Amino acid sequence: MPVHTEFAFGHLISLENAIERSQCYLLREQKPEGYWVGELMVDSTLVSDTIAYHHWNGKVDPAWQRKAVNHIFSLQLPDGGWNIYFGGPSEVNATIKAYLALKLAGIPVTDPRMLRARQTALSLGGVPRMNTFSKLYLALLGLFPWDYVPTIPCEIILIGKWFHVNFNEMSNWSRSMLVPLAIINHFKPTRCLVSRVNLKELYPEGYHERDLALPRDPRRFTLRNFFLWLDRFHKWIENNKLRPFRKMALRKAERWMLERFEGTDGLAAIFPAMLNALLALKALGYPDDHPQVIRAERELKKLEHETADTVRIEPCFSPVWDTAIVLLALAESGVPTDDPKLKKAAEWLISKEIRFKGDWQYKNPAKVEPSGWVFEFNNKWNPDVDDTAMVLLALRKVPTDNPKLRDESFKRGLDWMMTFQCKDGGWASFDKDCTKSVLEKVPFADHNAMLDPECADITARILELLGYEHYSLENPQVEKALDFIRDHQEEDGSWYGRWGVNYIYGTWQVVRGLRALNIDMQQPWLLKARDWLESVQHADGGWGERCTTYDDPVFKGQGPSTASQTAWAVMGLCAFDDPDRASLKRGIEYLIKTQNPDGSWTEHETTGTGFPRVFYLKYDMYRNSWPLLALATYSKLLKLSTSASRERVNGHTRPATAPARLAAVAAQ
């Protein structure tokens, strides 16, 4: 009898028990409305920024501030600094923002924790090394001169398609952040602090002009130096009031912002844009009792989690994304598709389809019926490709009590998503062909998010869906996407993960997507991916990788084992149809042995990506949803393989090959 049957019979019970515990846990976590949502955990900067805002606004709640201070101190590292992902090193922006927030809150600079923070901030280069957006917030408090904050001219919103580099060539999230910042940049609404707080002690070589200006490129004729010269020219124009289109641009920026408040939970439904919008409203002169100001403050407040002793802030909510993944995992793991909880979740997702032509139309003017889904509860202007693909993967599993409605929603979403394929064959997150690299050279582009490039993980997720929907390998869009995938494979066989940490995420999604297309997984280039996954498996049987890989790929696959990343790697190995593989069995054993009695998993590491090298996310739902999907994927593979072995032993005709059988099961 083949080796795998011994594992199957010996461990199938514990495997199925783990699946059942996980199912029960997730079903208990479902909200009454039918959705799931886990907390998005981030670094200390959101709380630090909010303290700074309250002091700028002149309205500080001492009780709230005390809780915020507790939260910031709870995240301080032994060296005195603050990081931007769990286990990471101190980072200059997070450290100085936290130091300033604590100083504003009245923590004396002689406090040992502040002394350590000061020393670390100086060792990281101090205020001069902060990014543009951080310096702008300092300028609002009179702590940094506006003359050295890169200009964000309102007139950018007037530049249309007639110009090669225009407003809509910037990424979706950058547009939402920059429009209110451009308004702020015009009014420069500095409110000097009553407490006379300053940050002069955080300039390593004293407060000097050479440390305030952005450094030039050593080479004389470069795009960076051109844009730095252009920034000085903008400042000269502003200082001499030579701005013939400024009033028009300000009015359009204000209208753009107010229009995008509608149908959303705050501007773009993300914290940076929401806070910038509130600042912009006040800079424009909106009074505190204006409905738009009240609304903006209310939406920001919703993001807070306040307890008796602390307050923490989410950057946004993730109900659509979380619900789609959990629904898919539950359906794949054997929960009947007519289960009331699954039907309710699918119906909730269908209700969240966006039938509105949002900002995507400017880069993608395709004649397609508006559709798509977003990450958050409400954000009608910004449906995205990745969430749409994940929702469609889930919806195809649950017909609901109204299959016709489900099918119509599914088809609209699929047709809409397919129009977003970029010129090189890949898919990006929000826009199509948003890749003009010249934008990365502008002085205010140091948040590493000006573009929305195509990426292997989203492209592969779409290929997975197309495979289940029986798209042919000869389909022109599939062919182009496969070329994109091959072109972006790393030398060692892995793929970069744009929206999850990092190469484990990218590699898993690619091989899973290709497997769904029923591609021959024994090709050398794909076996190279399998071998890479195995090469970074840890001694405990798990996988783990930290965000440091975005800074230096030499750290690929290095980091403490986590449930979510182990689940990704397990699903990647399952794509090769060999349940006997020792690495795969060890990965499954890791997931089973680390499961908590209540069916959950514990995970501290940060495994989600916002903006590489700048902002990361810990999706609290990941630790429980992805492991269930991985266990379910392996269980299917194991049962099919065991069934085939039994039939061969009993002399029956061998069934269809594993790839064909698995494709048939996945398509059910």
Disulfide bonds with the S-S distance in Angstrom:
none
